[in-house]
Amino acid sequence: MAIVDDPVETIPVTRSLRRSRGRWRIFAFLALAAAVFFALARYLPALSVPSQAIARISISGPITTDPERSAMLSRMAEDDTISAVIVSINSPGGTTAGGEELYESLREIAEQKPLVSTIGELGASAAYMGAIASDHILARNLSIVGSVGVYYQHVDAGNLFDTIGIDLDKIASGALKSEPDFDEPITPEIRASLEDLVDSSFQYFIDLVAERRSMNSQQIQAIADGRILSGVMALEAGLIDETGGEREAIQWLAANHEIDPALPLIDVWPPPSGPNWLDLIVARALGDIGKGLPLDGLVALWHPHGP
């Protein structure tokens, strides 16, 4: 004969198990919340945004137009928590339009708060165009500075195409449309049009240098051939104001704009990468914090290996 449990007797046991499971869930949740709280208390001071700071903008590598960079710099100009800005430059230059855009974005900041540029290994051509947007420029004694100029480079691959049996043809609406063509040498007419383009861009650049650096025609002519200079030579030529680095830049901000040198220095551009604060907190709560830390176009570029 089968034995049947009395359901009335099993109900209290079931209810007891449910209450026990519920208590353990609450306990586990509270334990996790406590771990997150203590991790937050430990790491939040280092991750919090200071009420006032000096911002650092790093410009490195080839410079091109960058809408994201322009938008960020525009926001910095209006950010009242940023007392001053240091532009850290290590770049050979880039496109003429990229240099112009960077200059205009930095001038927008300079109209609102103190702006100083420091040149590391290299601050040439379009990178120097960006530097002159600031109120004060520093470079190391042996930094490479200058290369004020513009160039256009053309490759004639016609002989190569002939060798491998490729023939290109085209129909254009005008004599200078689609010129220069990389399968043909530059004709005198095309060369003249390109020289006009280069001269126009160069005039814009050189006028900007003369205006921002308060240089007379004799001083401009001394650097208008596109030469590069050491930091010491650039100081003598009037292209920079002082030799030094970031420490001297902060000293200049303190002496000339009453900026507290003890203010934190924060990197704003390019945007910091890596795990966010929530990643760090969760990793800490799980005891695993160690694993959680992880040109085309017309150019203004210093090109040491060019023809």
GUVEX-664294 format. One line per 2 residues: number of its first residue (from 0); their letters; for each residue x, y, z of N, C-alpha, C, O. Coordinates in steps of 0.05 Angstrom, whole numbers, plus 5000, padded with zeros to 4 digits. Last residue first. Layout:
N
NUM	A	X/Y/Z/X/Y/Z/X/Y/Z/X/Y/Z ~ ... .
//
This chain:
307
306	PG	6239/6287/3976/6258/6289/3955/6272/6316/3955/6289/6321/3938 ~ 6237/6275/4049/6226/6282/4023/6247/6285/4002/6271/6286/4008 .
304	HP	6250/6264/4100/6258/6244/4080/6247/6251/4052/6247/6234/4034 ~ 6230/6303/4134/6259/6301/4131/6268/6282/4109/6291/6283/4100 .
302	HW	6182/6344/4133/6185/6318/4120/6215/6314/4115/6224/6320/4093 ~ 6135/6379/4168/6164/6375/4166/6169/6347/4157/6162/6328/4170 .
300	LA	6080/6406/4134/6091/6384/4148/6121/6384/4146/6132/6390/4124 ~ 6025/6422/4111/6045/6438/4125/6058/6419/4144/6050/6416/4167 .
298	VL	5997/6401/4048/6006/6396/4076/6026/6417/4085/6041/6429/4069 ~ 5940/6386/4011/5962/6405/4015/5971/6403/4044/5954/6405/4062 .
296	GD	5925/6314/4013/5920/6342/4010/5945/6359/4012/5967/6349/4015 ~ 5926/6261/4066/5924/6271/4038/5920/6301/4037/5913/6313/4057 .
294	LP	5957/6225/4093/5953/6254/4090/5951/6263/4060/5966/6268/4041 ~ 5885/5961/4660/5897/5954/4635/5919/5974/4622/5930/5968/4601 .
292	LG	5860/5938/4712/5875/5961/4703/5890/5955/4676/5909/5940/4678 ~ 5835/5890/4727/5818/5911/4716/5834/5935/4705/5823/5951/4691 .
290	KG	5870/5857/4751/5863/5851/4723/5847/5873/4711/5845/5875/4686 ~ 5872/5879/4802/5896/5879/4785/5890/5874/4756/5903/5885/4739 .
288	ID	5822/5870/4825/5829/5897/4815/5853/5897/4798/5855/5914/4780 ~ 5792/5829/4844/5807/5824/4820/5815/5851/4808/5816/5854/4784 .
286	GL	5752/5825/4883/5780/5818/4891/5798/5814/4867/5817/5799/4868 ~ 5703/5844/4872/5707/5816/4866/5736/5807/4872/5743/5784/4867 .
284	AR	5710/5897/4883/5691/5882/4899/5694/5852/4895/5689/5836/4914 ~ 5744/5911/4842/5754/5912/4869/5736/5895/4887/5745/5880/4904 .
282	AV	5710/5907/4798/5734/5890/4799/5745/5889/4828/5753/5867/4837 ~ 5673/5947/4811/5664/5919/4810/5688/5900/4812/5687/5879/4826 .
280	IL	5708/5991/4807/5694/5985/4832/5686/5956/4833/5690/5942/4853 ~ 5725/5991/4754/5745/5989/4776/5732/5980/4802/5742/5963/4817 .
278	DL	5677/5998/4727/5693/5974/4722/5712/5969/4746/5715/5947/4755 ~ 5664/6049/4745/5647/6026/4753/5661/6000/4749/5659/5981/4765 .
276	WN	5702/6081/4721/5703/6078/4750/5686/6054/4760/5693/6041/4779 ~ 5725/6046/4661/5713/6068/4676/5712/6062/4706/5720/6040/4714 .
274	PG	5788/6027/4631/5763/6020/4646/5752/6044/4660/5767/6061/4671 ~ 5810/6068/4575/5814/6049/4596/5787/6044/4610/5767/6055/4603 .
272	SP	5831/6136/4558/5819/6110/4552/5824/6091/4575/5840/6097/4593 ~ 5817/6206/4556/5830/6183/4569/5816/6157/4562/5791/6156/4561 .
270	PP	5816/6240/4494/5801/6230/4517/5815/6206/4530/5823/6188/4515 ~ 5878/6275/4479/5855/6259/4472/5841/6247/4496/5854/6245/4517 .
268	WV	5849/6320/4526/5850/6311/4498/5877/6299/4492/5898/6310/4500 ~ 5855/6322/4581/5829/6326/4569/5828/6316/4540/5808/6305/4532 .
266	DI	5887/6307/4640/5888/6303/4611/5859/6304/4600/5842/6289/4609 ~ 5899/6355/4692/5883/6333/4681/5885/6332/4651/5886/6352/4637 .
264	LP	5930/6373/4749/5934/6374/4720/5919/6350/4708/5927/6327/4714 ~ 5907/6410/4806/5912/6384/4792/5913/6389/4762/5900/6406/4751 .
262	LA	5944/6466/4832/5919/6455/4820/5925/6429/4806/5947/6426/4794 ~ 5989/6490/4849/5982/6464/4862/5957/6452/4850/5949/6430/4858 .
260	PD	5994/6539/4825/6010/6517/4814/6004/6490/4826/6012/6469/4815 ~ 5940/6579/4811/5952/6563/4833/5968/6540/4821/5956/6522/4809 .
258	IE	5951/6634/4771/5940/6607/4772/5955/6592/4794/5980/6591/4795 ~ 5964/6687/4759/5956/6680/4786/5942/6653/4787/5923/6649/4803 .
256	HN	5987/6698/4710/5958/6696/4711/5947/6688/4738/5923/6682/4741 ~ 6042/6700/4716/6029/6719/4699/5999/6719/4700/5986/6738/4691 .
254	AA	6058/6661/4753/6070/6688/4754/6054/6708/4738/6053/6732/4746 ~ 6029/6615/4738/6027/6626/4765/6036/6655/4767/6024/6671/4780 .
252	LW	6045/6608/4685/6016/6612/4691/6013/6625/4719/5996/6642/4723 ~ 6099/6598/4694/6091/6622/4679/6062/6628/4684/6055/6652/4687 .
250	QI	6096/6549/4721/6108/6572/4735/6100/6598/4721/6094/6618/4734 ~ 6076/6518/4680/6059/6523/4703/6070/6547/4719/6054/6562/4730 .
248	AE	6121/6519/4646/6095/6530/4637/6076/6536/4660/6063/6557/4660 ~ 6159/6494/4676/6162/6522/4671/6137/6535/4661/6131/6558/4666 .
246	RE	6136/6442/4673/6140/6455/4699/6143/6485/4696/6131/6501/4711 ~ 6137/6431/4618/6112/6435/4632/6115/6449/4659/6098/6465/4666 .
244	GG	6197/6465/4598/6176/6445/4594/6151/6452/4610/6145/6475/4614 ~ 6243/6507/4562/6233/6493/4585/6211/6474/4578/6208/6467/4554 .
242	TE	6255/6573/4539/6262/6545/4538/6253/6532/4564/6255/6543/4586 ~ 6208/6620/4512/6224/6610/4534/6232/6581/4529/6217/6566/4516 .
240	DI	6181/6635/4467/6185/6655/4487/6205/6646/4509/6216/6663/4523 ~ 6193/6625/4396/6184/6616/4422/6191/6638/4442/6206/6656/4436 .
238	LG	6211/6654/4353/6189/6635/4348/6177/6624/4374/6155/6615/4375 ~ 6254/6688/4354/6229/6699/4363/6205/6680/4359/6182/6688/4361 .
236	AE	6305/6669/4346/6290/6679/4322/6263/6690/4329/6250/6702/4312 ~ 6320/6652/4396/6334/6675/4384/6319/6687/4361/6319/6711/4356 .
234	LA	6285/6608/4400/6283/6630/4419/6297/6655/4408/6286/6677/4410 ~ 6305/6576/4359/6278/6587/4357/6273/6610/4376/6259/6629/4370 .
232	MV	6355/6562/4380/6354/6579/4356/6326/6592/4352/6324/6615/4344 ~ 6337/6530/4423/6353/6554/4428/6352/6573/4404/6350/6597/4408 .
230	GS	6309/6490/4395/6295/6507/4414/6310/6533/4419/6299/6554/4421 ~ 6331/6491/4326/6330/6479/4353/6315/6499/4371/6309/6521/4363 .
228	LI	6292/6494/4266/6310/6506/4285/6309/6490/4311/6289/6477/4317 ~ 6283/6488/4195/6278/6479/4222/6299/6490/4240/6322/6495/4232 .
226	RG	6260/6531/4142/6281/6518/4157/6270/6508/4184/6251/6520/4195 ~ 6228/6560/4107/6219/6534/4117/6239/6519/4133/6235/6495/4138 .
224	DA	6240/6611/4094/6249/6590/4075/6242/6562/4085/6249/6543/4072 ~ 6226/6646/4134/6206/6641/4113/6215/6620/4093/6199/6612/4076 .
222	IA	6260/6664/4171/6250/6637/4176/6230/6629/4154/6219/6607/4155 ~ 6276/6714/4155/6297/6696/4165/6287/6668/4169/6303/6649/4169 .
220	QI	6230/6741/4143/6246/6731/4121/6267/6712/4130/6275/6694/4115 ~ 6214/6756/4195/6198/6736/4180/6215/6725/4157/6214/6700/4153 .
218	QQ	6252/6794/4208/6250/6770/4224/6235/6748/4209/6242/6724/4210 ~ 6239/6833/4170/6265/6821/4170/6266/6795/4186/6278/6775/4177 .
216	SN	6186/6847/4183/6191/6834/4158/6219/6821/4157/6222/6800/4145 ~ 6175/6830/4253/6177/6848/4231/6185/6833/4206/6190/6809/4207 .
214	MS	6128/6796/4295/6153/6796/4280/6153/6816/4257/6132/6819/4244 ~ 6089/6779/4333/6097/6807/4331/6125/6809/4318/6143/6822/4328 .
212	RR	6067/6729/4332/6093/6731/4344/6105/6760/4343/6128/6764/4351 ~ 6019/6737/4306/6018/6726/4332/6045/6729/4347/6045/6731/4371 .
210	EA	6036/6761/4256/6016/6774/4274/6019/6764/4302/6020/6779/4321 ~ 6072/6725/4234/6080/6752/4238/6061/6766/4258/6071/6782/4275 .
208	VL	6039/6679/4231/6063/6679/4248/6072/6707/4255/6078/6714/4277 ~ 6002/6697/4194/5993/6689/4220/6016/6689/4240/6014/6698/4262 .
206	DI	6033/6704/4149/6020/6727/4161/6011/6722/4189/6012/6739/4206 ~ 6048/6651/4140/6068/6670/4147/6056/6695/4159/6068/6707/4178 .
204	FY	5997/6628/4126/6013/6618/4148/6033/6639/4158/6035/6645/4182 ~ 5982/6657/4080/5964/6656/4104/5981/6648/4128/5978/6661/4150 .
202	QF	6025/6645/4047/6020/6673/4055/6002/6674/4080/6007/6690/4098 ~ 6017/6590/4039/6040/6599/4053/6037/6628/4063/6045/6634/4086 .
200	SS	5970/6591/4008/5970/6578/4035/5994/6587/4052/5991/6592/4076 ~ 5990/6617/3963/5967/6628/3977/5966/6617/4006/5962/6631/4025 .
198	DV	6031/6583/3946/6038/6610/3954/6015/6622/3970/6020/6637/3990 ~ 6002/6537/3932/6022/6536/3953/6028/6564/3964/6029/6568/3988 .
196	LD	5972/6558/3888/5959/6545/3912/5978/6545/3936/5970/6552/3958 ~ 6012/6574/3853/5993/6594/3864/5979/6583/3889/5975/6598/3909 .
194	EL	6035/6525/3842/6051/6545/3857/6033/6567/3868/6038/6577/3890 ~ 5993/6502/3813/6000/6491/3839/6017/6510/3856/6014/6512/3880 .
192	SA	5995/6534/3767/5970/6534/3784/5976/6522/3812/5965/6532/3831 ~ 6046/6522/3748/6040/6549/3756/6015/6550/3774/6014/6565/3793 .
190	RI	6041/6468/3736/6059/6476/3757/6053/6504/3767/6054/6509/3791 ~ 6005/6471/3693/5997/6458/3718/6015/6466/3741/6005/6471/3763 .
188	EP	6039/6496/3656/6013/6508/3663/6003/6497/3690/5994/6511/3707 ~ 6083/6460/3651/6087/6487/3661/6061/6501/3671/6060/6514/3691 .
186	TI	6061/6395/3674/6066/6414/3653/6071/6442/3665/6063/6446/3688 ~ 6086/6339/3707/6072/6365/3710/6080/6384/3688/6104/6388/3683 .
184	PE	6077/6275/3674/6093/6296/3687/6077/6322/3689/6058/6326/3674 ~ 6027/6226/3689/6039/6245/3671/6057/6264/3686/6051/6270/3710 .
182	DF	5999/6197/3725/6012/6181/3704/6025/6200/3683/6033/6191/3661 ~ 5974/6230/3762/5998/6215/3771/6011/6198/3749/6031/6185/3754 .
180	DP	5959/6296/3743/5953/6267/3739/5978/6251/3746/5999/6257/3736 ~ 5944/6355/3780/5962/6338/3764/5953/6309/3764/5941/6299/3783 .
178	ES	5880/6352/3748/5909/6355/3746/5920/6363/3773/5906/6378/3788 ~ 5825/6352/3743/5838/6327/3748/5868/6328/3743/5881/6308/3736 .
176	KL	5826/6410/3703/5810/6391/3718/5824/6364/3719/5834/6354/3699 ~ 5853/6443/3669/5866/6437/3695/5849/6419/3713/5856/6414/3736 .
174	AG	5821/6446/3624/5849/6439/3621/5862/6431/3647/5881/6415/3647 ~ 5756/6414/3638/5774/6437/3634/5803/6428/3633/5810/6405/3641 .
172	SA	5730/6367/3641/5714/6390/3632/5732/6414/3627/5723/6433/3614 ~ 5762/6308/3614/5758/6328/3635/5744/6352/3623/5745/6358/3600 .
170	IK	5773/6241/3606/5759/6264/3594/5752/6283/3616/5739/6276/3635 ~ 5829/6196/3601/5809/6212/3616/5797/6233/3599/5808/6241/3578 .
168	DL	5867/6136/3609/5856/6157/3593/5835/6172/3609/5824/6160/3627 ~ 5925/6096/3619/5902/6110/3630/5893/6132/3611/5910/6145/3599 .
166	DI	5951/6033/3611/5947/6058/3597/5922/6071/3609/5900/6059/3608 ~ 6001/5988/3630/5975/6001/3638/5974/6028/3624/5993/6044/3626 .
164	GI	6049/5958/3626/6028/5956/3606/6001/5967/3613/5980/5957/3604 ~ 6091/5964/3658/6074/5941/3665/6049/5940/3646/6032/5923/3650 .
162	TD	6116/6008/3635/6131/5983/3638/6112/5959/3643/6117/5938/3632 ~ 6077/6048/3639/6085/6039/3612/6099/6012/3614/6095/5994/3597 .
160	FL	6076/6054/3694/6052/6044/3680/6059/6033/3652/6049/6013/3644 ~ 6127/6076/3702/6120/6051/3714/6096/6038/3700/6096/6014/3695 .
158	NG	6121/6125/3674/6140/6105/3665/6135/6077/3676/6138/6057/3663 ~ 6082/6150/3708/6077/6144/3680/6096/6122/3669/6087/6104/3655 .
156	AD	6081/6169/3758/6084/6140/3755/6080/6131/3726/6075/6108/3721 ~ 6101/6221/3793/6096/6215/3765/6102/6185/3761/6125/6176/3760 .
154	VH	6075/6252/3849/6090/6228/3839/6082/6223/3810/6058/6221/3804 ~ 6083/6313/3884/6070/6298/3862/6088/6275/3854/6112/6277/3852 .
152	QY	6067/6354/3939/6084/6333/3928/6069/6317/3907/6046/6309/3911 ~ 6071/6418/3963/6054/6399/3949/6073/6380/3936/6092/6387/3922 .
150	YV	6080/6453/4026/6090/6441/4002/6068/6423/3990/6050/6414/4003 ~ 6095/6509/4067/6075/6492/4056/6087/6478/4031/6104/6490/4018 .
148	GV	6121/6534/4131/6119/6532/4102/6098/6512/4094/6086/6499/4110 ~ 6165/6532/4179/6142/6549/4172/6140/6549/4141/6156/6562/4128 .
146	SG	6199/6502/4212/6189/6491/4186/6164/6506/4178/6144/6494/4170 ~ 6194/6501/4282/6194/6518/4257/6183/6503/4233/6160/6494/4234 .
144	VI	6237/6459/4321/6216/6479/4319/6217/6492/4291/6239/6494/4279 ~ 6258/6408/4361/6257/6417/4333/6233/6434/4329/6210/6425/4333 .
142	SL	6293/6417/4423/6269/6411/4408/6273/6420/4379/6289/6438/4373 ~ 6336/6430/4455/6341/6414/4431/6316/6405/4417/6317/6386/4401 .
140	NR	6313/6460/4496/6335/6471/4481/6340/6456/4455/6348/6469/4435 ~ 6241/6455/4490/6266/6446/4500/6289/6458/4484/6285/6466/4461 .
138	AL	6197/6511/4491/6208/6487/4478/6233/6479/4492/6246/6496/4504 ~ 6137/6549/4499/6162/6539/4509/6170/6515/4492/6154/6500/4481 .
136	IH	6098/6607/4489/6108/6582/4477/6134/6574/4490/6152/6591/4491 ~ 6038/6639/4505/6066/6635/4512/6074/6608/4501/6059/6588/4504 .
134	DS	5986/6641/4487/5998/6666/4496/6028/6664/4502/6042/6684/4503 ~ 5972/6603/4426/5975/6607/4455/5988/6633/4461/5999/6647/4444 .
132	AI	5976/6597/4373/5950/6605/4383/5952/6612/4413/5934/6626/4423 ~ 6024/6575/4360/6023/6605/4361/5995/6615/4369/5991/6639/4372 .
130	AG	6013/6520/4357/6027/6531/4381/6024/6561/4383/6021/6572/4405 ~ 5991/6512/4307/5974/6509/4331/5987/6522/4355/5973/6533/4371 .
128	MY	6036/6521/4277/6013/6538/4272/5994/6536/4296/5983/6556/4305 ~ 6067/6478/4293/6075/6505/4302/6052/6525/4298/6049/6543/4314 .
126	AA	6038/6440/4265/6039/6438/4294/6048/6465/4306/6038/6473/4327 ~ 6049/6454/4212/6022/6458/4222/6020/6455/4253/6003/6467/4265 .
124	SA	6116/6462/4229/6097/6467/4209/6069/6471/4220/6065/6489/4237 ~ 6132/6427/4290/6139/6439/4265/6114/6443/4247/6094/6429/4250 .
122	GL	6157/6406/4342/6133/6424/4338/6138/6440/4313/6146/6463/4314 ~ 6185/6354/4379/6180/6365/4353/6154/6382/4353/6133/6373/4362 .
120	EG	6194/6339/4432/6214/6333/4412/6210/6349/4387/6230/6357/4374 ~ 6154/6388/4455/6172/6367/4464/6194/6362/4444/6210/6380/4438 .
118	IT	6130/6451/4471/6139/6434/4449/6159/6414/4460/6179/6422/4472 ~ 6074/6478/4502/6101/6467/4506/6107/6448/4483/6090/6432/4475 .
116	SV	6034/6537/4508/6042/6513/4493/6070/6504/4500/6087/6521/4505 ~ 5979/6562/4545/6008/6561/4541/6014/6535/4527/6002/6514/4532 .
114	LP	5927/6606/4561/5935/6583/4545/5965/6584/4540/5975/6604/4530 ~ 5877/6631/4605/5905/6629/4598/5911/6603/4583/5902/6581/4590 .
112	KQ	5811/6639/4573/5828/6632/4596/5857/6630/4587/5862/6627/4563 ~ 5785/6659/4528/5770/6656/4553/5787/6651/4577/5779/6658/4600 .
110	EA	5817/6661/4485/5801/6685/4490/5786/6683/4516/5775/6704/4526 ~ 5838/6610/4484/5855/6632/4493/5840/6658/4498/5848/6674/4514 .
108	IE	5796/6581/4459/5803/6577/4488/5818/6601/4499/5812/6610/4521 ~ 5800/6601/4408/5775/6603/4422/5779/6599/4452/5766/6613/4468 .
106	RL	5851/6585/4394/5846/6613/4399/5820/6618/4414/5818/6636/4430 ~ 5841/6531/4387/5857/6539/4410/5854/6569/4415/5855/6578/4438 .
104	SE	5811/6533/4340/5799/6521/4364/5815/6530/4389/5803/6535/4410 ~ 5847/6555/4304/5823/6570/4311/5810/6559/4336/5799/6574/4352 .
102	YL	5888/6515/4303/5894/6542/4311/5868/6557/4320/5868/6569/4342 ~ 5859/6472/4281/5870/6470/4308/5876/6498/4319/5870/6504/4342 .
100	EE	5847/6492/4230/5825/6485/4248/5835/6484/4277/5822/6494/4295 ~ 5899/6498/4209/5882/6521/4212/5859/6516/4232/5854/6533/4249 .
98	GG	5917/6445/4209/5930/6465/4225/5913/6489/4230/5913/6500/4252 ~ 5880/6424/4172/5881/6413/4199/5895/6433/4218/5886/6437/4240 .
96	AT	5893/6452/4125/5866/6455/4137/5866/6445/4166/5853/6458/4183 ~ 5944/6431/4117/5941/6460/4122/5914/6465/4135/5912/6481/4153 .
94	TG	5961/6371/4152/5948/6385/4130/5945/6414/4137/5944/6421/4161 ~ 6021/6372/4192/5999/6358/4179/5987/6373/4156/6002/6387/4142 .
92	GP	6071/6364/4242/6053/6381/4227/6031/6364/4215/6023/6343/4226 ~ 6100/6332/4275/6114/6344/4252/6097/6362/4236/6107/6376/4217 .
90	SN	6092/6339/4346/6081/6333/4320/6098/6346/4298/6108/6368/4301 ~ 6077/6349/4404/6099/6332/4394/6089/6322/4366/6080/6299/4364 .
88	IS	6055/6392/4454/6058/6387/4426/6082/6369/4420/6104/6374/4430 ~ 6007/6408/4499/6032/6393/4497/6035/6383/4468/6019/6366/4459 .
86	VI	5980/6464/4525/5980/6448/4500/6007/6434/4498/6027/6448/4494 ~ 5945/6477/4583/5972/6472/4572/5969/6455/4547/5957/6433/4549 .
84	VA	5900/6524/4609/5904/6502/4591/5933/6501/4582/5945/6521/4575 ~ 5862/6541/4669/5882/6547/4648/5887/6521/4632/5878/6499/4640 .
82	SI	5817/6525/4697/5829/6552/4702/5848/6560/4681/5850/6584/4674 ~ 5758/6494/4690/5785/6494/4679/5796/6522/4681/5787/6541/4668 .
80	TD	5707/6502/4706/5724/6487/4724/5753/6486/4714/5771/6477/4729 ~ 5680/6527/4665/5690/6544/4687/5707/6529/4707/5721/6542/4723 .
78	DE	5683/6518/4598/5683/6503/4624/5696/6519/4646/5720/6524/4646 ~ 5688/6541/4549/5665/6549/4566/5665/6536/4593/5647/6542/4609 .
76	AM	5731/6515/4527/5732/6544/4529/5710/6555/4547/5714/6575/4560 ~ 5715/6462/4526/5735/6470/4545/5736/6501/4549/5740/6510/4571 .
74	RS	5682/6462/4482/5670/6459/4508/5689/6467/4530/5681/6479/4551 ~ 5721/6468/4442/5700/6489/4445/5687/6487/4473/5681/6507/4485 .
72	LM	5748/6421/4447/5762/6445/4454/5742/6468/4458/5747/6486/4474 ~ 5707/6385/4430/5718/6383/4457/5732/6409/4465/5728/6418/4487 .
70	AS	5701/6401/4376/5678/6403/4395/5688/6402/4424/5678/6417/4441 ~ 5752/6390/4356/5742/6417/4356/5719/6421/4376/5718/6441/4390 .
68	RE	5752/6334/4361/5772/6350/4376/5762/6379/4378/5763/6391/4399 ~ 5711/6320/4326/5709/6313/4354/5728/6330/4371/5721/6339/4393 .
66	PD	5730/6338/4276/5707/6351/4288/5704/6344/4318/5695/6361/4333 ~ 5790/6350/4252/5779/6330/4271/5755/6343/4285/5759/6358/4305 .
64	TT	5840/6353/4202/5816/6363/4214/5803/6341/4230/5804/6318/4224 ~ 5905/6331/4225/5885/6333/4205/5860/6346/4218/5859/6350/4242 .
62	IP	5973/6321/4239/5949/6337/4246/5930/6338/4221/5939/6346/4200 ~ 6011/6264/4259/6001/6282/4238/5975/6295/4245/5957/6283/4257 .
60	GS	6032/6267/4330/6027/6255/4304/6017/6274/4283/6016/6298/4289 ~ 5995/6303/4381/6017/6287/4371/6010/6274/4345/5987/6271/4337 .
58	IS	5976/6343/4431/5975/6342/4402/6000/6327/4392/6022/6336/4395 ~ 5940/6345/4489/5963/6333/4476/5958/6331/4446/5938/6320/4437 .
56	IR	5922/6389/4538/5915/6380/4511/5940/6369/4498/5960/6384/4496 ~ 5905/6393/4605/5927/6387/4586/5915/6377/4560/5899/6358/4560 .
54	AI	5881/6441/4651/5876/6421/4631/5900/6418/4613/5913/6437/4606 ~ 5879/6451/4719/5893/6459/4695/5890/6436/4675/5896/6413/4682 .
52	AQ	5819/6461/4758/5842/6445/4749/5855/6459/4725/5844/6477/4713 ~ 5769/6458/4809/5786/6474/4791/5810/6457/4783/5821/6442/4799 .
50	SP	5743/6415/4831/5728/6440/4827/5743/6458/4808/5730/6473/4793 ~ 5756/6351/4800/5763/6373/4818/5747/6397/4811/5738/6401/4789 .
48	VS	5718/6292/4798/5727/6315/4783/5733/6339/4801/5715/6346/4817 ~ 5742/6230/4825/5724/6252/4824/5736/6276/4809/5760/6278/4807 .
46	LA	5779/6190/4830/5764/6191/4805/5746/6215/4803/5735/6221/4782 ~ 5801/6193/4880/5819/6196/4857/5805/6199/4831/5816/6209/4811 .
44	PL	5754/6186/4911/5770/6211/4913/5788/6215/4889/5792/6237/4880 ~ 5737/6132/4896/5723/6156/4887/5739/6182/4889/5738/6198/4871 .
42	YR	5763/6089/4920/5772/6099/4894/5759/6125/4885/5770/6138/4867 ~ 5741/6081/4971/5770/6080/4967/5779/6094/4941/5799/6108/4941 .
40	AL	5687/6083/4965/5699/6102/4984/5729/6103/4980/5741/6124/4984 ~ 5681/6040/4930/5675/6067/4921/5688/6087/4938/5699/6107/4929 .
38	AF	5693/5998/4964/5710/6003/4941/5706/6031/4930/5725/6044/4922 ~ 5651/6004/5000/5678/6008/5010/5698/6012/4986/5717/6027/4989 .
36	FV	5607/5994/4965/5609/6019/4980/5638/6024/4989/5648/6046/4985 ~ 5616/5942/4947/5616/5963/4928/5620/5990/4942/5635/6007/4932 .
34	AA	5610/5915/4996/5636/5914/4982/5638/5936/4962/5659/5949/4959 ~ 5556/5927/5008/5577/5937/5026/5604/5937/5012/5620/5955/5015 .
32	AL	5531/5900/4966/5528/5929/4968/5550/5941/4985/5561/5962/4979 ~ 5545/5848/4979/5555/5859/4954/5553/5889/4955/5572/5903/4946 .
30	AL	5516/5844/5027/5545/5840/5027/5558/5852/5002/5579/5865/5004 ~ 5464/5851/5010/5476/5871/5029/5506/5868/5029/5520/5888/5031 .
28	FA	5458/5805/4979/5456/5831/4967/5469/5853/4984/5483/5870/4974 ~ 5464/5765/5017/5483/5766/4995/5482/5794/4982/5503/5805/4975 .
26	FI	5418/5776/5050/5445/5777/5061/5466/5780/5039/5485/5796/5041 ~ 5377/5766/5013/5381/5793/5025/5409/5796/5036/5421/5817/5032 .
24	RW	5387/5711/5006/5388/5730/4983/5392/5758/4993/5408/5774/4982 ~ 5377/5691/5057/5404/5688/5045/5407/5707/5021/5429/5718/5017 .
22	RG	5323/5702/5063/5342/5715/5081/5370/5714/5069/5385/5733/5071 ~ 5302/5669/5023/5298/5698/5021/5318/5713/5038/5329/5733/5030 .
20	RS	5314/5618/5043/5326/5628/5018/5324/5658/5015/5343/5671/5006 ~ 5281/5620/5089/5310/5617/5092/5324/5626/5066/5344/5641/5068 .
18	RR	5230/5623/5067/5239/5645/5084/5270/5644/5087/5283/5665/5087 ~ 5229/5574/5041/5227/5598/5025/5237/5622/5041/5251/5639/5031 .
16	LS	5232/5538/5084/5253/5539/5064/5253/5565/5048/5274/5576/5042 ~ 5183/5550/5109/5208/5555/5123/5231/5556/5104/5249/5573/5107 .
14	RT	5146/5533/5071/5147/5562/5078/5173/5568/5092/5185/5590/5088 ~ 5157/5479/5072/5161/5494/5047/5164/5524/5054/5181/5538/5043 .
12	VP	5141/5466/5125/5169/5462/5116/5175/5478/5092/5196/5491/5090 ~ 5086/5478/5124/5104/5494/5142/5133/5491/5134/5149/5510/5135 .
10	IT	5068/5438/5085/5066/5467/5080/5084/5483/5098/5098/5501/5088 ~ 5069/5385/5102/5091/5395/5086/5091/5425/5082/5111/5437/5076 .
8	EV	5021/5375/5129/5045/5375/5145/5069/5386/5129/5088/5396/5142 ~ 4984/5378/5088/4982/5398/5109/5007/5399/5125/5016/5421/5134 .
6	PD	4994/5335/5057/5002/5361/5047/5001/5382/5069/5016/5402/5068 ~ 5021/5276/5079/5000/5294/5085/5008/5322/5077/5027/5333/5088 .
4	DV	5043/5229/5032/5048/5250/5051/5024/5268/5055/5009/5274/5037 ~ 5022/5163/5027/5018/5190/5016/5024/5210/5038/5012/5209/5060 .
2	IA	5044/5100/5011/5043/5120/5033/5041/5148/5021/5059/5155/5005 ~ 5011/5044/4984/5027/5068/4981/5022/5086/5005/5001/5088/5016 .
0	M	5017/4976/5000/5000/5000/5000/5018/5025/5000/5038/5026/5015 .
//
